[in-house]
Amino acid sequence: MKRIKCFLGMYLLEIKTKNKVVTEKFIKK
């Protein structure tokens, strides 16, 4: 159970980071 929560946390963090990068690229355009 702990391992799954850790994996989900890292997955969500990765999505947030990607969204941030995409948003920054979109704003620069």
PDB file of N, CA, C and O in Angstrom:
ATOM      1  N   MET A   1       0.835  -1.205   0.000  1.00  0.00           N
ATOM      2  CA  MET A   1       0.000   0.000   0.000  1.00  0.00           C
ATOM      3  C   MET A   1       0.872   1.258   0.000  1.00  0.00           C
ATOM      4  O   MET A   1       0.607   2.208  -0.737  1.00  0.00           O
ATOM      5  N   LYS A   2       1.908   1.251   0.831  1.00  0.00           N
ATOM      6  CA  LYS A   2       2.792   2.421   0.889  1.00  0.00           C
ATOM      7  C   LYS A   2       3.450   2.644  -0.465  1.00  0.00           C
ATOM      8  O   LYS A   2       3.582   3.778  -0.925  1.00  0.00           O
ATOM      9  N   ARG A   3       3.855   1.560  -1.091  1.00  0.00           N
ATOM     10  CA  ARG A   3       4.558   1.666  -2.374  1.00  0.00           C
ATOM     11  C   ARG A   3       3.636   2.288  -3.425  1.00  0.00           C
ATOM     12  O   ARG A   3       4.069   3.113  -4.230  1.00  0.00           O
ATOM     13  N   ILE A   4       2.361   1.885  -3.409  1.00  0.00           N
ATOM     14  CA  ILE A   4       1.399   2.417  -4.390  1.00  0.00           C
ATOM     15  C   ILE A   4       1.211   3.918  -4.166  1.00  0.00           C
ATOM     16  O   ILE A   4       1.178   4.691  -5.124  1.00  0.00           O
ATOM     17  N   LYS A   5       1.088   4.328  -2.901  1.00  0.00           N
ATOM     18  CA  LYS A   5       0.902   5.753  -2.601  1.00  0.00           C
ATOM     19  C   LYS A   5       2.113   6.544  -3.069  1.00  0.00           C
ATOM     20  O   LYS A   5       1.971   7.626  -3.640  1.00  0.00           O
ATOM     21  N   CYS A   6       3.298   6.011  -2.830  1.00  0.00           N
ATOM     22  CA  CYS A   6       4.533   6.690  -3.236  1.00  0.00           C
ATOM     23  C   CYS A   6       4.556   6.832  -4.755  1.00  0.00           C
ATOM     24  O   CYS A   6       4.908   7.889  -5.280  1.00  0.00           O
ATOM     25  N   PHE A   7       4.180   5.764  -5.459  1.00  0.00           N
ATOM     26  CA  PHE A   7       4.171   5.772  -6.927  1.00  0.00           C
ATOM     27  C   PHE A   7       3.176   6.812  -7.437  1.00  0.00           C
ATOM     28  O   PHE A   7       3.477   7.567  -8.361  1.00  0.00           O
ATOM     29  N   LEU A   8       1.984   6.845  -6.826  1.00  0.00           N
ATOM     30  CA  LEU A   8       0.959   7.817  -7.240  1.00  0.00           C
ATOM     31  C   LEU A   8       1.460   9.236  -7.004  1.00  0.00           C
ATOM     32  O   LEU A   8       1.252  10.117  -7.837  1.00  0.00           O
ATOM     33  N   GLY A   9       2.119   9.459  -5.869  1.00  0.00           N
ATOM     34  CA  GLY A   9       2.642  10.786  -5.555  1.00  0.00           C
ATOM     35  C   GLY A   9       3.646  11.239  -6.604  1.00  0.00           C
ATOM     36  O   GLY A   9       3.593  12.377  -7.069  1.00  0.00           O
ATOM     37  N   MET A  10       4.558  10.350  -6.976  1.00  0.00           N
ATOM     38  CA  MET A  10       5.571  10.695  -7.987  1.00  0.00           C
ATOM     39  C   MET A  10       4.898  10.937  -9.333  1.00  0.00           C
ATOM     40  O   MET A  10       5.291  11.836 -10.077  1.00  0.00           O
ATOM     41  N   TYR A  11       3.877  10.127  -9.645  1.00  0.00           N
ATOM     42  CA  TYR A  11       3.158  10.251 -10.927  1.00  0.00           C
ATOM     43  C   TYR A  11       2.457  11.607 -11.003  1.00  0.00           C
ATOM     44  O   TYR A  11       2.528  12.295 -12.021  1.00  0.00           O
ATOM     45  N   LEU A  12       1.774  11.986  -9.909  1.00  0.00           N
ATOM     46  CA  LEU A  12       1.074  13.282  -9.887  1.00  0.00           C
ATOM     47  C   LEU A  12       2.081  14.422  -9.988  1.00  0.00           C
ATOM     48  O   LEU A  12       1.839  15.412 -10.678  1.00  0.00           O
ATOM     49  N   LEU A  13       3.208  14.281  -9.301  1.00  0.00           N
ATOM     50  CA  LEU A  13       4.238  15.323  -9.339  1.00  0.00           C
ATOM     51  C   LEU A  13       4.741  15.496 -10.767  1.00  0.00           C
ATOM     52  O   LEU A  13       4.954  16.619 -11.223  1.00  0.00           O
ATOM     53  N   GLU A  14       4.931  14.378 -11.472  1.00  0.00           N
ATOM     54  CA  GLU A  14       5.415  14.427 -12.855  1.00  0.00           C
ATOM     55  C   GLU A  14       4.397  15.139 -13.743  1.00  0.00           C
ATOM     56  O   GLU A  14       4.765  15.949 -14.593  1.00  0.00           O
ATOM     57  N   ILE A  15       3.115  14.833 -13.541  1.00  0.00           N
ATOM     58  CA  ILE A  15       2.055  15.466 -14.348  1.00  0.00           C
ATOM     59  C   ILE A  15       2.044  16.970 -14.087  1.00  0.00           C
ATOM     60  O   ILE A  15       1.943  17.760 -15.026  1.00  0.00           O
ATOM     61  N   LYS A  16       2.148  17.374 -12.821  1.00  0.00           N
ATOM     62  CA  LYS A  16       2.150  18.804 -12.487  1.00  0.00           C
ATOM     63  C   LYS A  16       3.322  19.493 -13.163  1.00  0.00           C
ATOM     64  O   LYS A  16       3.172  20.582 -13.718  1.00  0.00           O
ATOM     65  N   THR A  17       4.502  18.856 -13.118  1.00  0.00           N
ATOM     66  CA  THR A  17       5.692  19.453 -13.729  1.00  0.00           C
ATOM     67  C   THR A  17       5.498  19.605 -15.227  1.00  0.00           C
ATOM     68  O   THR A  17       5.823  20.649 -15.792  1.00  0.00           O
ATOM     69  N   LYS A  18       4.968  18.568 -15.881  1.00  0.00           N
ATOM     70  CA  LYS A  18       4.747  18.619 -17.335  1.00  0.00           C
ATOM     71  C   LYS A  18       3.734  19.707 -17.670  1.00  0.00           C
ATOM     72  O   LYS A  18       3.922  20.461 -18.625  1.00  0.00           O
ATOM     73  N   ASN A  19       2.654  19.791 -16.882  1.00  0.00           N
ATOM     74  CA  ASN A  19       1.635  20.810 -17.132  1.00  0.00           C
ATOM     75  C   ASN A  19       2.244  22.197 -17.002  1.00  0.00           C
ATOM     76  O   ASN A  19       1.934  23.089 -17.791  1.00  0.00           O
ATOM     77  N   LYS A  20       3.109  22.385 -16.010  1.00  0.00           N
ATOM     78  CA  LYS A  20       3.760  23.677 -15.786  1.00  0.00           C
ATOM     79  C   LYS A  20       4.602  24.038 -17.003  1.00  0.00           C
ATOM     80  O   LYS A  20       4.549  25.173 -17.478  1.00  0.00           O
ATOM     81  N   VAL A  21       5.377  23.086 -17.512  1.00  0.00           N
ATOM     82  CA  VAL A  21       6.239  23.335 -18.675  1.00  0.00           C
ATOM     83  C   VAL A  21       5.384  23.673 -19.888  1.00  0.00           C
ATOM     84  O   VAL A  21       5.687  24.613 -20.623  1.00  0.00           O
ATOM     85  N   VAL A  22       4.316  22.908 -20.098  1.00  0.00           N
ATOM     86  CA  VAL A  22       3.429  23.145 -21.247  1.00  0.00           C
ATOM     87  C   VAL A  22       2.794  24.523 -21.137  1.00  0.00           C
ATOM     88  O   VAL A  22       2.704  25.249 -22.127  1.00  0.00           O
ATOM     89  N   THR A  23       2.354  24.883 -19.940  1.00  0.00           N
ATOM     90  CA  THR A  23       1.720  26.188 -19.731  1.00  0.00           C
ATOM     91  C   THR A  23       2.715  27.303 -20.016  1.00  0.00           C
ATOM     92  O   THR A  23       2.365  28.298 -20.652  1.00  0.00           O
ATOM     93  N   GLU A  24       3.948  27.148 -19.552  1.00  0.00           N
ATOM     94  CA  GLU A  24       4.967  28.179 -19.789  1.00  0.00           C
ATOM     95  C   GLU A  24       5.227  28.328 -21.281  1.00  0.00           C
ATOM     96  O   GLU A  24       5.341  29.449 -21.776  1.00  0.00           O
ATOM     97  N   LYS A  25       5.322  27.212 -22.006  1.00  0.00           N
ATOM     98  CA  LYS A  25       5.547  27.264 -23.460  1.00  0.00           C
ATOM     99  C   LYS A  25       4.373  27.958 -24.137  1.00  0.00           C
ATOM    100  O   LYS A  25       4.558  28.766 -25.047  1.00  0.00           O
ATOM    101  N   PHE A  26       3.167  27.636 -23.686  1.00  0.00           N
ATOM    102  CA  PHE A  26       1.955  28.203 -24.284  1.00  0.00           C
ATOM    103  C   PHE A  26       1.910  29.713 -24.058  1.00  0.00           C
ATOM    104  O   PHE A  26       1.546  30.473 -24.955  1.00  0.00           O
ATOM    105  N   ILE A  27       2.287  30.142 -22.843  1.00  0.00           N
ATOM    106  CA  ILE A  27       2.271  31.576 -22.513  1.00  0.00           C
ATOM    107  C   ILE A  27       3.330  32.314 -23.336  1.00  0.00           C
ATOM    108  O   ILE A  27       3.091  33.435 -23.785  1.00  0.00           O
ATOM    109  N   LYS A  28       4.484  31.700 -23.534  1.00  0.00           N
ATOM    110  CA  LYS A  28       5.556  32.359 -24.296  1.00  0.00           C
ATOM    111  C   LYS A  28       5.124  32.594 -25.737  1.00  0.00           C
ATOM    112  O   LYS A  28       5.515  33.586 -26.352  1.00  0.00           O
ATOM    113  N   LYS A  29       4.311  31.674 -26.279  1.00  0.00           N
ATOM    114  CA  LYS A  29       3.826  31.827 -27.660  1.00  0.00           C
ATOM    115  C   LYS A  29       2.837  32.972 -27.677  1.00  0.00           C
ATOM    116  O   LYS A  29       2.288  33.298 -28.730  1.00  0.00           O
TER     117      LYS A  29
END
